């Protein structure tokens, strides 16, 4: 009975092997067995193509197993299997068609296929057509990303075939775009390439320009007579006009179309080789230190056929006239290069327009930052006439307040919402204290005010260093402010800058409301224009000055929270903005909030414009900006919007 069972098992195993030998995938592998076992990048392509183009569902699994070195060949009969090592050290064999286990074999009975990196790369390219249609969208996206990073002509048809069956709309659009770029670069149909170029001519993507630029690359070629027909010539280079005659003749020499000129080293070497009886060409050796004598001696050797003659100027001109130097496109199709040239020109114009828009957004962003930093100074300096050199330190105090709040409240959104009013309260209190203790005794004494506030500025900086140290502290923005608003590959602006712009508009509105719709604003304007008259009307000038100075300081604290979201929070934070804040108020017009807004816009756009010409040197941009402002003030000392009325004469 036992023998009968073993005999049946043997028959079953024989039938299984026979079935595997006749299976389609095994047949393909056997048909290309020599190429597969050789595993050479230069010869393996037919085997990979046969598997990938077989239409069999198991083709992807076989290619993936081969790429990961999981395909083994049985030495006894040359059959291929996917194999996995067992705990006992032997290997389970999986049929390449059914994927089922058909037996085990010792490692000594098998030979592992170990494709090198070149072969694995070819297998990876072949796998793309399967991965582009995979049920897993992540794999489809990964395959598309791989194509975008390493585009090739082999990827065009599989990518094109996968577009219509792509269920994901976003991924389908990405595939369509990648297919258009591959069509431009690799399609053999000229009309299809031109249509793809026309379709992508409005796209500002860097990859579009990277695809079009190679089509317009040229190489310089030299031809005897006239360049042959059939070349896609970009232009003919005329010696002396489009190319220097010396450079043109050098190209002729490099192409072995004209004799090389004789340099001085070769002349000296030739003369040395033909010294006889103390002479060369009838010229005594001691006389050869003169250029004219060397030329006569060398000419004598040329006439005797002992040296190579150097071409004369007339001969060089004749050689240049007898040859044509042209720049030839690498792309052979004139229709494609013409379409690519027109598309690139349109794209560059569009890029220029968008770069201007991007520069405007950058200038607007910087202007909003300067306005936010200067709006408090517009109150203390522009309205009250107090030169507060410690204004920057109020900005710094606001930033550090935001940092401290974030250490207590880890939620960044909540912490910022708490930090803004708290920074206002802290710096408002600091401003009131400084006004009561120092500023109130120095009104109408600008020099003493400047020196006193400058000393307070230094003291506050040192105090911040003692408390927080010299290392920059992070003030992290909420997650919803991360990233940027991207219009295209050229224009973008960070959400933090947008938030600061909105905050600046809010504080502009708050300031106008306070100054025009509240009792404090009315009293501030009255005290500013005529303190004695305001006092006779029952207004307390000391109280108004205290609250106004506190208001300006509080706004500076809020500005510090906003600025700290993108700038480093250190004790020197305020120093980076105090100069620009004073320039903003002075250039805009002292005492006028609209002038402050105009001054911030002027300085912000001016600085960004100068940086655009010299982007690697922001210090030079600030220097030129200051020089321009000095010149501007000479012609308009009262600023862009001059203060009118009685206060203007103070």
C-alpha positions as CSV (number, residue, x, y, z in Angstrom):
1,X,0.0,0.0,0.0
2,X,2.8,2.3,0.9
3,X,4.6,1.5,-2.4
4,X,1.4,2.2,-4.3
5,X,1.1,5.6,-2.6
6,X,4.7,6.5,-3.4
7,X,4.3,5.5,-7.0
8,X,1.2,7.7,-7.3
9,X,3.0,10.6,-5.7
10,X,5.8,10.2,-8.2
11,X,3.4,10.2,-11.1
12,X,1.7,13.3,-9.7
13,X,5.0,15.1,-9.4
14,X,6.0,14.1,-12.9
15,X,2.7,15.5,-14.3
16,X,3.2,18.7,-12.3
17,X,6.7,19.2,-13.8
18,X,5.3,18.4,-17.2
19,X,2.6,21.0,-16.8
20,X,5.1,23.6,-15.7
21,X,7.3,22.8,-18.7
22,X,4.4,23.6,-21.1
23,X,3.2,26.7,-19.3
24,X,3.4,30.0,-21.3
25,X,5.6,32.0,-18.8
26,X,8.0,29.1,-18.4
27,X,8.1,28.8,-22.2
28,X,9.1,32.4,-22.5
29,X,11.7,32.0,-19.9
30,X,13.1,28.9,-21.5
31,X,13.1,30.6,-25.0
32,X,15.4,33.3,-23.6
33,X,17.3,31.2,-21.1
34,X,20.7,32.0,-22.5
35,X,20.1,35.8,-22.3
36,X,18.6,35.6,-18.8
37,X,21.5,33.5,-17.4
38,X,24.1,35.7,-19.1
39,X,22.4,38.8,-17.6
40,X,24.1,41.5,-19.6
41,X,22.6,44.9,-20.0
42,X,23.6,45.1,-23.6
43,X,21.8,41.8,-24.5
44,X,19.0,41.3,-22.0
45,X,16.4,43.7,-23.6
46,X,14.7,41.0,-25.8
47,X,14.1,38.7,-22.8
48,X,12.6,41.6,-20.7
49,X,10.5,42.7,-23.6
50,X,9.2,39.2,-24.2
51,X,8.0,38.9,-20.6
52,X,6.5,42.4,-20.3
53,X,4.8,42.2,-23.7
54,X,3.4,38.7,-23.1
55,X,0.1,39.9,-21.9
56,X,0.2,37.4,-19.1
57,X,-1.1,38.4,-15.6
58,X,1.9,36.9,-14.0
59,X,4.4,39.0,-16.0
60,X,4.6,41.7,-13.3
61,X,5.3,39.2,-10.5
62,X,8.0,37.6,-12.5
63,X,9.7,40.9,-13.3
64,X,9.5,42.0,-9.7
65,X,10.9,38.7,-8.4
66,X,13.7,38.9,-11.0
67,X,14.5,42.5,-10.0
68,X,14.7,41.5,-6.3
69,X,16.9,38.5,-7.1
70,X,14.2,35.9,-6.1
71,X,14.3,34.0,-9.4
72,X,16.3,30.7,-9.4
73,X,17.2,28.2,-12.1
74,X,17.2,24.5,-11.4
75,X,20.5,23.0,-12.6
76,X,19.1,19.6,-13.5
77,X,16.6,20.7,-16.1
78,X,17.2,24.5,-16.5
79,X,13.6,25.4,-15.4
80,X,13.1,28.8,-13.7
81,X,11.2,29.2,-10.4
82,X,10.6,31.8,-7.8
83,X,12.2,30.4,-4.6
84,X,12.1,31.2,-0.9
85,X,14.4,29.8,1.7
86,X,12.9,27.6,4.4
87,X,13.9,27.2,8.0
88,X,15.7,23.9,7.1
89,X,17.9,25.7,4.6
90,X,16.3,24.3,1.5
91,X,14.3,26.4,-0.9
92,X,10.6,26.2,-1.8
93,X,9.9,26.4,-5.5
94,X,7.0,28.4,-6.8
95,X,5.7,27.8,-10.3
96,X,6.1,31.0,-12.4
97,X,2.6,30.6,-14.0
98,X,0.4,29.4,-11.1
99,X,2.4,30.8,-8.2
100,X,1.9,27.6,-6.3
101,X,4.5,25.6,-4.4
102,X,5.6,22.7,-6.6
103,X,8.4,21.3,-4.4
104,X,11.7,21.9,-2.6
105,X,15.3,21.9,-3.7
106,X,18.6,22.2,-2.0
107,X,20.6,25.4,-2.7
108,X,23.3,23.4,-4.4
109,X,20.7,22.2,-7.0
110,X,19.8,25.8,-7.8
111,X,21.4,28.8,-9.5
112,X,20.3,32.3,-8.4
113,X,19.8,35.0,-11.0
114,X,21.6,38.1,-9.9
115,X,20.9,40.9,-12.3
116,X,23.4,43.8,-12.0
117,X,22.2,47.4,-11.5
118,X,22.0,48.0,-15.3
119,X,19.7,45.0,-15.8
120,X,17.6,46.0,-12.8
121,X,17.2,49.4,-14.2
122,X,15.9,47.9,-17.5
123,X,13.5,45.7,-15.5
124,X,12.3,48.7,-13.5
125,X,11.5,50.5,-16.8
126,X,9.6,47.5,-18.0
127,X,7.6,47.3,-14.7
128,X,6.4,50.9,-15.2
129,X,3.6,49.8,-17.5
130,X,2.2,47.5,-14.9
131,X,2.7,49.9,-12.0
132,X,0.9,52.7,-13.9
133,X,-2.2,50.4,-13.9
134,X,-1.8,49.0,-10.4
135,X,-4.9,49.0,-8.2
136,X,-3.0,50.8,-5.5
137,X,-3.0,54.6,-6.3
138,X,0.2,55.0,-4.2
139,X,2.0,52.6,-6.6
140,X,0.6,54.4,-9.6
141,X,1.8,57.8,-8.2
142,X,5.2,56.3,-7.4
143,X,5.5,54.9,-11.0
144,X,4.6,58.4,-12.4
145,X,7.1,60.1,-10.1
146,X,9.8,57.6,-11.3
147,X,9.0,58.5,-14.9
148,X,9.2,62.3,-14.2
149,X,12.5,61.9,-12.5
150,X,14.0,59.6,-15.2
151,X,12.1,60.3,-18.5
152,X,12.7,58.0,-21.4
153,X,11.2,57.0,-24.7
154,X,10.3,53.6,-23.3
155,X,7.9,55.1,-20.8
156,X,5.8,57.1,-23.4
157,X,3.5,54.3,-24.7
158,X,2.8,52.6,-21.3
159,X,2.1,56.0,-19.8
160,X,-0.2,57.0,-22.7
161,X,-2.1,53.7,-22.5
162,X,-2.7,54.1,-18.7
163,X,-4.3,57.6,-18.9
164,X,-7.9,56.7,-20.1
165,X,-8.3,54.0,-17.4
166,X,-7.0,56.2,-14.6
167,X,-9.8,56.6,-12.0
168,X,-8.2,59.4,-9.9
169,X,-8.8,62.8,-11.5
170,X,-5.7,64.5,-10.0
171,X,-3.5,61.6,-11.0
172,X,-5.0,61.5,-14.4
173,X,-4.2,65.2,-14.9
174,X,-0.6,64.5,-13.8
175,X,-0.3,61.6,-16.2
176,X,-1.6,63.7,-19.0
177,X,0.9,66.4,-18.3
178,X,3.8,63.9,-18.1
179,X,2.6,62.3,-21.3
180,X,2.7,65.7,-23.1
181,X,6.2,66.3,-22.0
182,X,7.4,62.8,-23.1
183,X,5.6,63.3,-26.4
184,X,7.5,66.6,-27.0
185,X,10.8,64.9,-26.2
186,X,10.5,61.4,-27.6
187,X,7.5,60.9,-29.9
188,X,8.4,59.9,-33.5
189,X,5.3,61.7,-34.9
190,X,6.3,65.2,-35.8
191,X,2.7,66.5,-35.8
192,X,2.1,65.0,-32.4
193,X,5.1,66.7,-31.0
194,X,4.1,70.1,-32.4
195,X,0.6,69.7,-31.0
196,X,2.0,68.9,-27.6
197,X,4.4,71.9,-27.7
198,X,1.5,74.2,-28.6
199,X,-0.6,72.7,-25.8
200,X,2.2,73.3,-23.2
201,X,3.2,76.8,-24.4
202,X,1.1,78.4,-21.7
203,X,2.6,76.3,-18.9
204,X,5.1,78.0,-16.6
205,X,6.5,74.8,-15.1
206,X,10.2,74.5,-15.0
207,X,9.9,71.0,-16.4
208,X,8.3,72.4,-19.5
209,X,11.3,74.7,-20.2
210,X,13.6,71.8,-19.3
211,X,11.9,69.7,-22.0
212,X,11.9,72.5,-24.6
213,X,15.5,73.8,-24.1
214,X,17.2,70.6,-25.3
215,X,15.3,70.9,-28.6
216,X,17.0,74.2,-29.3
217,X,20.5,73.2,-28.3
218,X,23.0,73.6,-31.1
219,X,26.4,72.4,-32.1
220,X,28.9,74.2,-34.3
221,X,30.0,72.4,-37.4
222,X,32.3,73.3,-40.3
223,X,31.8,72.3,-43.9
224,X,33.9,72.6,-47.0
225,X,32.0,74.8,-49.3
226,X,28.3,74.8,-48.3
227,X,26.6,72.8,-45.6
228,X,24.7,69.8,-47.1
229,X,20.9,69.8,-47.4
230,X,18.9,68.1,-44.7
231,X,20.5,69.7,-41.7
232,X,18.4,71.7,-39.3
233,X,20.6,74.9,-39.3
234,X,20.0,77.4,-36.6
235,X,22.2,80.1,-38.2
236,X,25.3,80.5,-40.4
237,X,28.2,82.1,-38.6
238,X,30.0,84.7,-40.7
239,X,33.7,85.1,-39.6
240,X,34.4,88.6,-38.4
241,X,30.8,89.3,-37.7
242,X,29.1,86.5,-35.9
243,X,32.3,84.8,-34.8
244,X,35.9,86.1,-34.5
245,X,38.1,85.2,-37.5
246,X,40.7,83.7,-35.2
247,X,38.1,81.5,-33.5
248,X,36.6,80.6,-36.9
249,X,40.0,79.5,-38.2
250,X,40.6,77.5,-35.0
251,X,37.4,75.6,-35.7
252,X,38.8,74.8,-39.2
253,X,42.0,73.5,-37.7
254,X,40.1,71.4,-35.2
255,X,38.1,69.8,-38.1
256,X,41.3,69.1,-40.0
257,X,40.1,71.4,-42.8
258,X,43.0,73.9,-42.7
259,X,46.7,73.8,-41.8
260,X,47.5,74.9,-38.2
261,X,49.3,78.1,-37.6
262,X,52.9,77.9,-36.3
263,X,53.4,79.1,-32.8
264,X,56.6,80.5,-31.4
265,X,57.4,77.4,-29.5
266,X,57.3,75.3,-32.7
267,X,59.5,77.8,-34.5
268,X,62.1,77.7,-31.8
269,X,62.1,73.9,-31.7
270,X,62.4,73.6,-35.5
271,X,65.3,76.1,-35.5
272,X,67.1,74.1,-32.7
273,X,66.7,70.9,-34.7
274,X,68.4,72.4,-37.8
275,X,71.5,74.1,-36.3
276,X,74.5,73.3,-38.5
277,X,78.0,74.9,-38.1
278,X,76.6,77.5,-35.8
279,X,74.0,78.6,-38.3
280,X,70.4,78.0,-39.1
281,X,69.1,78.8,-42.6
282,X,72.2,80.9,-43.2
283,X,71.7,83.0,-40.0
284,X,74.2,82.8,-37.2
285,X,72.8,81.3,-34.0
286,X,73.9,84.3,-31.9
287,X,71.7,86.5,-34.1
288,X,68.5,84.5,-33.5
289,X,67.7,86.5,-30.4
290,X,66.2,89.0,-32.8
291,X,62.6,88.3,-34.0
292,X,63.4,89.4,-37.6
293,X,66.4,87.1,-37.7
294,X,64.4,84.1,-36.5
295,X,61.7,84.8,-39.1
296,X,64.4,84.9,-41.9
297,X,66.0,81.7,-40.6
298,X,62.6,79.9,-40.4
299,X,61.6,81.1,-43.9
300,X,64.9,79.7,-45.2
301,X,64.1,76.3,-43.7
302,X,60.6,76.4,-45.3
303,X,62.1,77.2,-48.7
304,X,64.4,74.2,-48.3
305,X,61.4,72.0,-47.4
306,X,62.8,71.4,-43.9
307,X,59.9,73.2,-42.0
308,X,56.2,73.6,-42.3
309,X,55.0,76.9,-43.6
310,X,52.7,79.0,-41.4
311,X,49.6,80.2,-43.3
312,X,49.6,83.9,-44.2
313,X,46.7,86.3,-43.5
314,X,45.6,86.0,-47.1
315,X,45.6,82.2,-46.9
316,X,43.6,82.2,-43.7
317,X,41.0,84.5,-45.3
318,X,40.9,82.2,-48.3
319,X,40.3,79.2,-46.1
320,X,37.6,80.9,-44.2
321,X,35.9,81.9,-47.5
322,X,36.1,78.3,-48.8
323,X,34.3,76.9,-45.7
324,X,31.0,77.4,-44.1
325,X,30.5,77.5,-40.3
326,X,27.0,76.8,-39.1
327,X,25.2,76.1,-35.8
328,X,23.1,73.0,-36.2
329,X,20.2,72.1,-34.0
330,X,20.5,68.8,-32.2
331,X,16.8,68.2,-33.0
332,X,16.6,67.2,-36.7
333,X,13.1,68.5,-37.4
334,X,12.9,72.2,-38.3
335,X,9.1,72.2,-37.6
336,X,9.7,71.0,-34.1
337,X,12.5,73.5,-33.4
338,X,10.4,76.4,-34.8
339,X,7.4,75.4,-32.6
340,X,9.7,75.0,-29.6
341,X,11.3,78.4,-30.2
342,X,7.9,80.1,-30.4
343,X,6.7,78.3,-27.3
344,X,9.7,79.2,-25.3
345,X,9.5,82.8,-26.3
346,X,5.9,82.9,-25.2
347,X,6.7,81.2,-22.0
348,X,9.6,83.6,-21.2
349,X,7.3,86.6,-21.7
350,X,4.7,84.9,-19.4
351,X,7.5,84.2,-16.9
352,X,8.6,87.8,-17.0
353,X,5.0,89.0,-16.3
354,X,4.7,86.6,-13.4
355,X,8.1,87.5,-12.0
356,X,6.9,91.1,-12.0
357,X,3.8,90.0,-10.1
358,X,5.9,87.9,-7.7
359,X,8.1,91.0,-7.1
360,X,5.0,93.1,-6.4
361,X,3.8,90.5,-3.9
362,X,7.2,90.4,-2.2
363,X,7.3,94.2,-2.1
364,X,3.8,94.3,-0.7
365,X,4.7,91.7,1.9
366,X,7.8,93.6,3.0
367,X,5.9,96.9,3.0
368,X,3.3,95.4,5.4
369,X,6.0,94.2,7.7
370,X,7.6,97.7,7.8
371,X,4.2,99.3,8.2
372,X,3.4,97.0,11.1
373,X,6.7,97.8,12.7
374,X,6.4,101.5,12.1
375,X,2.7,102.1,13.0
376,X,3.5,102.4,16.7
377,X,6.4,104.7,15.9
378,X,4.0,106.8,13.8
379,X,2.1,107.5,17.1
380,X,5.1,108.2,19.4
381,X,7.3,110.0,16.9
382,X,4.9,111.1,14.2
383,X,2.1,112.3,16.5
384,X,3.8,113.1,19.8
385,X,7.2,114.1,18.3
386,X,9.1,111.8,20.7
387,X,12.3,110.2,19.2
388,X,12.0,106.8,20.8
389,X,15.1,104.8,20.0
390,X,13.8,102.0,22.2
391,X,10.8,101.3,19.9
392,X,12.7,98.3,18.4
393,X,13.0,96.8,21.9
394,X,9.2,97.0,22.3
395,X,9.0,94.9,19.1
396,X,11.5,92.5,20.7
397,X,9.5,92.4,23.9
398,X,6.4,91.4,22.0
399,X,8.3,88.6,20.2
400,X,9.6,87.2,23.5
401,X,6.1,87.4,25.0
402,X,4.9,85.2,22.2
403,X,7.8,82.8,22.9
404,X,7.0,82.6,26.6
405,X,3.3,82.0,25.9
406,X,4.2,79.1,23.6
407,X,6.2,77.5,26.4
408,X,3.1,77.5,28.5
409,X,0.4,76.8,25.9
410,X,1.7,74.1,23.4
411,X,-1.2,74.6,21.0
412,X,0.3,77.0,18.5
413,X,-3.0,78.4,17.3
414,X,-4.3,79.1,20.9
415,X,-0.9,80.4,22.0
416,X,-0.8,83.0,19.1
417,X,-4.3,84.1,19.9
418,X,-3.3,84.6,23.6
419,X,0.1,86.1,22.7
420,X,-1.2,89.0,20.6
421,X,-3.3,90.7,23.3
422,X,-0.8,89.8,26.0
423,X,2.0,91.3,24.0
424,X,0.0,94.4,23.6
425,X,-0.7,94.6,27.4
426,X,3.0,94.0,28.3
427,X,4.4,96.5,25.9
428,X,1.6,99.0,26.7
429,X,2.5,98.8,30.3
430,X,6.2,99.1,29.5
431,X,5.5,102.1,27.3
432,X,3.4,103.8,30.0
433,X,6.1,103.2,32.6
434,X,8.8,104.6,30.3
435,X,6.7,107.7,29.6
436,X,5.9,108.3,33.2
437,X,9.5,107.8,34.4
438,X,11.6,109.2,31.6
439,X,9.8,110.8,28.6
440,X,7.4,113.1,30.5
441,X,10.5,115.1,31.7
442,X,12.0,115.4,28.2
443,X,9.1,116.7,26.0
444,X,10.4,119.4,23.5
445,X,14.0,118.3,24.2
446,X,14.6,115.9,21.2
447,X,18.4,115.4,21.8
448,X,18.0,114.4,25.4
449,X,15.0,112.2,24.5
450,X,17.1,110.4,21.8
451,X,20.0,109.8,24.2
452,X,17.7,108.6,27.1
453,X,15.8,106.2,24.9
454,X,19.0,104.9,23.3
455,X,20.3,104.1,26.7
456,X,17.0,102.3,27.6
457,X,17.3,100.4,24.3
458,X,20.8,99.1,25.3
459,X,19.5,98.2,28.8
460,X,16.5,96.3,27.5
461,X,18.7,94.4,25.1
462,X,21.1,93.3,27.8
463,X,18.1,92.4,30.1
464,X,16.8,90.1,27.3
465,X,20.2,88.5,26.9
466,X,20.3,87.9,30.7
467,X,16.9,86.3,30.7
468,X,16.7,84.4,27.4
469,X,20.4,84.1,26.5
470,X,22.0,85.0,23.2
471,X,20.6,82.0,21.2
472,X,17.7,82.6,18.9
473,X,14.4,81.4,20.3
474,X,11.7,79.8,18.1
475,X,8.3,81.3,17.8
476,X,6.4,78.7,15.8
477,X,3.5,79.6,13.6
478,X,0.3,77.5,13.7
479,X,0.1,74.6,11.2
480,X,-2.5,76.4,9.1
481,X,0.1,79.1,8.4
482,X,2.6,76.6,7.1
483,X,3.4,76.5,3.4
484,X,2.7,79.1,0.8
485,X,0.0,80.2,-1.6
486,X,1.3,79.0,-4.9
487,X,-0.2,80.4,-8.1
488,X,2.4,78.7,-10.4
489,X,6.0,77.8,-10.5
490,X,7.0,81.5,-10.5
491,X,4.5,83.2,-8.2
492,X,4.1,82.2,-4.5
493,X,3.8,83.9,-1.2
494,X,3.9,82.3,2.3
495,X,0.7,82.2,4.4
496,X,2.6,83.9,7.2
497,X,3.3,87.0,5.0
498,X,-0.4,87.0,4.0
499,X,-1.4,86.9,7.7
500,X,1.0,89.8,8.4
501,X,-0.5,91.8,5.5
502,X,-4.0,91.3,6.9
503,X,-2.8,92.1,10.4
504,X,-1.3,95.4,9.1
505,X,-4.6,96.3,7.5
506,X,-6.5,95.5,10.7
507,X,-4.2,97.8,12.7
508,X,-4.5,100.5,10.1
509,X,-8.3,100.3,10.6
510,X,-7.9,100.2,14.4
511,X,-5.6,103.2,14.4
512,X,-8.0,105.2,12.2
513,X,-10.9,104.3,14.4
514,X,-9.1,105.3,17.5
515,X,-7.9,108.6,16.1
516,X,-11.2,109.6,14.4
517,X,-14.0,107.9,16.3
518,X,-12.9,107.8,20.0
519,X,-12.4,110.4,22.7
520,X,-8.7,109.4,23.1
521,X,-8.2,110.1,19.4
522,X,-9.9,113.4,19.6
523,X,-7.9,114.4,22.7
524,X,-4.6,113.2,21.2
525,X,-5.2,115.3,18.1
526,X,-6.1,118.3,20.3
527,X,-3.0,117.9,22.5
528,X,-0.8,117.4,19.4
529,X,-2.0,120.6,17.7
530,X,-2.2,122.9,20.7
531,X,-1.5,121.5,24.2
532,X,-2.3,124.7,26.1
533,X,-5.6,125.2,24.3
534,X,-6.5,121.5,24.9
535,X,-5.7,121.9,28.6
536,X,-7.9,125.0,28.9
537,X,-10.8,122.8,27.4
538,X,-10.5,120.4,30.3
539,X,-8.2,117.8,28.6
540,X,-5.3,116.4,30.7
541,X,-2.3,116.6,28.4
542,X,-0.2,114.4,30.7
543,X,-2.8,111.6,30.7
544,X,-3.2,111.8,26.9
545,X,0.5,111.7,26.3
546,X,0.8,108.7,28.6
547,X,-2.0,106.7,26.9
548,X,-0.8,107.7,23.4
549,X,2.7,106.6,24.1
550,X,1.4,103.3,25.6
551,X,-0.8,102.7,22.6
552,X,2.2,103.1,20.2
553,X,4.3,100.8,22.4
554,X,1.5,98.2,22.5
555,X,1.1,98.1,18.8
556,X,4.9,97.6,18.5
557,X,4.5,94.6,20.8
558,X,1.9,93.1,18.5
559,X,4.2,93.7,15.6
560,X,6.9,91.8,17.4
561,X,4.6,88.7,17.7
562,X,3.9,88.9,13.9
563,X,7.6,89.5,13.0
564,X,8.8,86.7,15.3
565,X,6.8,84.1,13.3
566,X,9.2,84.3,10.4
567,X,12.3,86.1,11.9
568,X,14.7,84.9,14.5
569,X,13.7,86.0,18.0
570,X,16.8,87.4,19.7
571,X,17.7,90.5,21.8
572,X,18.7,92.3,18.6
573,X,15.4,91.7,16.8
574,X,14.3,95.3,17.3
575,X,17.5,96.7,16.0
576,X,16.8,95.1,12.6
577,X,13.7,97.2,12.2
578,X,14.2,100.4,14.1
579,X,16.0,102.1,11.2
580,X,13.4,101.1,8.6
581,X,10.7,102.2,11.0
582,X,12.1,105.7,11.3
583,X,12.6,105.9,7.6
584,X,9.1,104.8,7.0
585,X,7.6,107.5,9.2
586,X,10.0,110.3,7.9
587,X,9.6,109.4,4.2
588,X,5.9,109.0,4.5
589,X,5.3,112.3,6.3
590,X,5.6,112.8,10.0
591,X,2.3,112.8,11.8
592,X,0.3,111.2,9.0
593,X,-0.8,107.6,9.2
594,X,-1.5,107.5,5.4
595,X,2.0,108.9,4.9
596,X,3.3,106.0,7.0
597,X,1.5,103.6,4.8
598,X,2.9,105.3,1.7
599,X,6.4,105.3,3.2
600,X,6.3,101.6,4.0
601,X,5.1,100.9,0.5
602,X,7.9,103.0,-1.0
603,X,10.6,101.5,1.1
604,X,9.4,97.9,0.7
605,X,9.0,98.1,-3.0
606,X,12.3,100.0,-3.4
607,X,14.3,97.4,-1.4
608,X,12.8,94.5,-3.2
609,X,13.4,96.2,-6.5
610,X,17.1,96.7,-5.7
611,X,17.4,93.2,-4.4
612,X,16.0,91.9,-7.7
613,X,19.0,93.4,-9.5
614,X,21.5,92.1,-6.9
615,X,19.7,89.2,-5.1
616,X,22.9,87.8,-3.5
617,X,23.7,91.0,-1.5
618,X,20.8,92.3,0.6
619,X,23.2,94.6,2.5
620,X,24.0,96.4,-0.7
621,X,20.3,96.7,-1.4
622,X,19.7,98.4,2.0
623,X,22.7,100.7,1.4
624,X,21.4,101.9,-2.0
625,X,17.9,102.3,-0.4
626,X,19.2,104.6,2.3
627,X,21.1,106.7,-0.2
628,X,18.0,107.0,-2.3
629,X,16.0,108.0,0.7
630,X,18.6,110.7,1.7
631,X,18.3,112.1,-1.8
632,X,14.5,111.9,-1.7
633,X,14.4,113.9,1.6
634,X,16.5,116.6,0.0
635,X,13.8,117.3,-2.5
636,X,10.8,116.5,-0.3
637,X,11.8,117.1,3.4
638,X,8.2,116.9,4.7
639,X,7.7,113.4,3.2
640,X,5.3,112.0,0.7
641,X,2.2,113.3,2.4
642,X,3.1,116.4,4.3
643,X,1.2,117.4,7.5
644,X,-1.1,120.4,7.0
645,X,-2.5,122.8,9.5
646,X,-1.1,124.5,12.6
647,X,0.9,121.4,13.7
648,X,2.8,121.4,10.4
649,X,4.8,124.4,11.4
650,X,6.0,123.0,14.7
